[in-house]
Amino acid sequence: MAARWTACLAALLALLPQLARAQSKSELLDRLVRAYPDALSAHDDTTITWRDGTVMPVDDGVSGKSFDQMLRNASILDQMRQPYPSGPSAPPAQNVDPGRFRNEAFFKKMYGDCNTAEVGRNLVTITWLPRSWGKPVQVTRVNGVAERLRQVSAEIEALDPALRAAAFPIAGVLSCRAVADTGRMSMHGYAAAIDLNLKVSDYWLWAGKGESKGKTVPYKNRMPREIVDIFERHGFIWGGKWYHYDTMHFEYRPELLEQ
């Protein structure tokens, strides 16, 4: 128990500089617009404006949401309420899941609906780890995600073979499905996420069955830090920095990585 509290305190201390940098609604929305320059043009603290002229509210007017409410019904602002700790970090404190709050309307507008042909129109094929694995995968070209994953692949290829082995075979990119515990569309439904080698991955639902009985989720990770660093440099957050961890999972969320 003492070790868990020490880890939680360390995680909170690591977040303090980022909390200080993102104090206002305007600052958070500035970061969002900067992160997606091809899609977003402006905001006025109550709405964001897309480059095609679409206007979306950034808040739903519901205050005091619980963690579960934000998981299932996040506003655009809710998406950014938990700062993401780039670089080395301690195991996350309970219910610290930066990036798991996602506004479905926002991402469907950005990438399309995988239940129609919208996502498919923007798919391109890349070869993941050409020298080590060499299999084709389909990824969205929106926001340059496909090109960024090509760069990630090239940098992982340069790692020591023992580290590189955690990055293949992959468990998937495009998958039109909801997240198991939220019912909301996964980032895989937009082809903007990738899951790496299952053999070196850990997922909270595999180990966290006792959470509903008031127990904490035991944190596990075997994904090399070097691979995480590469993804983060290219705008991808890592599911290993969530209390409800998913260490195989990386998704493109540059707004959470801006310093």
SVG drawing of the C-alpha trace seen along z (x, -y; Angstrom):
<svg xmlns="http://www.w3.org/2000/svg" viewBox="-25 -34 46 48">
<polyline fill="none" stroke="black" stroke-width="0.4" points="0.0,0.0 2.8,-2.4 4.5,-1.7 1.3,-2.5 0.8,-5.8 4.5,-6.7 3.9,-6.0 0.7,-8.1 2.5,-11.0 5.3,-10.8 2.8,-10.8 1.1,-13.9 4.4,-15.7 5.3,-14.9 2.1,-16.4 2.4,-19.7 4.4,-21.6 2.0,-20.6 -1.0,-21.6 0.6,-25.0 1.0,-25.3 -2.7,-24.6 -4.7,-26.7 -7.2,-28.2 -9.9,-27.1 -8.4,-29.4 -4.9,-27.8 -6.3,-24.3 -8.2,-25.3 -5.2,-27.1 -3.3,-23.8 -6.0,-21.9 -6.2,-24.2 -2.4,-24.2 -2.3,-20.4 -4.7,-20.0 -3.9,-22.9 -5.3,-21.2 -8.6,-20.6 -9.2,-23.4 -9.0,-27.2 -10.0,-28.9 -11.9,-29.0 -13.6,-31.6 -13.5,-29.8 -17.0,-28.4 -16.8,-26.9 -14.2,-25.6 -14.3,-26.3 -13.3,-23.8 -11.7,-24.8 -14.9,-23.8 -16.9,-26.3 -18.4,-23.8 -18.8,-25.1 -18.8,-22.9 -19.4,-23.7 -16.4,-22.9 -18.4,-22.2 -21.7,-20.5 -22.6,-22.6 -22.5,-19.6 -20.4,-20.4 -19.1,-18.0 -18.9,-15.0 -17.6,-11.8 -14.8,-9.8 -17.2,-7.3 -19.4,-10.1 -16.4,-11.7 -15.4,-8.4 -18.8,-7.9 -19.9,-11.5 -16.8,-13.7 -17.0,-17.2 -14.2,-18.6 -12.8,-20.3 -13.1,-17.1 -10.6,-15.5 -7.8,-17.7 -8.7,-17.9 -6.0,-15.4 -2.4,-16.4 -0.4,-13.7 3.1,-13.2 5.5,-12.9 8.8,-11.3 9.5,-8.9 6.8,-8.8 5.6,-6.9 2.7,-4.5 -0.5,-6.6 -2.7,-7.4 -6.2,-6.0 -8.4,-7.1 -5.6,-9.2 -6.1,-8.2 -4.9,-11.2 -6.4,-10.8 -9.1,-8.2 -11.7,-11.0 -12.8,-11.4 -15.6,-13.4 -16.9,-11.0 -18.4,-13.8 -15.1,-15.6 -13.2,-12.5 -15.8,-11.4 -15.7,-14.9 -11.9,-14.7 -11.5,-11.1 -14.9,-10.0 -17.3,-7.3 -15.9,-3.7 -19.5,-2.4 -19.7,-4.2 -17.1,-4.7 -15.7,-7.9 -12.7,-6.4 -12.0,-4.1 -11.6,-7.0 -8.6,-8.2 -6.8,-4.9 -3.3,-4.4 -1.0,-1.4 2.3,-1.5 4.8,1.3 5.4,1.7 9.1,2.4 10.1,3.3 13.3,5.2 12.0,6.8 8.4,7.7 7.5,6.2 3.7,6.5 1.3,4.0 -1.1,2.1 -3.8,-0.4 -3.6,-3.8 -5.4,-7.1 -3.6,-9.8 -5.6,-12.5 -3.3,-14.7 -0.3,-13.0 -0.8,-10.0 0.4,-7.5 3.6,-9.4 4.2,-9.8 3.9,-6.1 6.3,-5.5 8.8,-7.7 8.1,-5.8 8.7,-2.5 12.0,-3.7 13.2,-4.8 12.2,-1.6 14.1,0.4 17.2,-1.4 16.8,0.0 18.6,3.0 16.8,6.2 15.9,7.1 14.0,3.8 12.6,3.8 10.9,7.2 8.2,5.5 6.9,3.7 5.9,6.7 3.9,8.6 1.3,5.9 -2.1,6.6 -3.8,4.1 -4.5,0.6 -8.0,0.2 -10.8,1.9 -14.3,0.5 -15.2,1.3 -16.1,-0.4 -13.8,-0.5 -14.7,2.5 -15.5,0.5 -17.0,-2.7 -19.1,-1.8 -17.5,-4.7 -15.6,-4.3 -12.0,-3.3 -9.3,-5.4 -8.7,-2.2 -12.1,-2.9 -10.5,-6.0 -7.3,-4.1 -5.3,-6.6 -4.0,-4.1 -1.8,-1.0 -1.4,1.9 2.0,3.6 3.2,7.1 0.6,8.8 3.3,11.1 5.0,8.1 1.8,6.2 -0.4,5.7 -4.0,4.6 -5.9,3.6 -8.9,5.7 -6.7,8.8 -5.5,8.0 -8.1,5.6 -11.1,7.8 -11.1,6.8 -11.6,3.1 -15.3,3.3 -14.8,4.7 -12.9,1.6 -9.5,2.9 -6.9,1.0 -5.7,2.2 -2.2,3.6 0.0,1.8 2.1,3.8 4.3,2.9 6.9,4.6 6.9,2.1 10.5,0.7 10.9,-3.0 12.8,-3.6 9.7,-2.6 7.4,-4.9 9.8,-7.8 9.8,-7.4 6.0,-7.4 5.7,-10.4 8.2,-12.4 5.8,-11.9 2.6,-12.9 1.3,-9.5 0.3,-9.0 0.8,-5.7 -1.8,-3.6 0.9,-2.7 0.4,-6.1 -3.2,-5.3 -4.3,-3.9 -6.5,-1.7 -3.4,-0.7 -3.1,0.7 0.6,0.9 0.3,2.2 -1.7,-0.9 -0.5,-4.1 -2.9,-6.8 -2.3,-10.0 -3.2,-12.8 -0.6,-15.7 -2.7,-18.2 -1.8,-16.3 2.0,-16.3 2.5,-19.9 4.9,-21.4"/>
</svg>
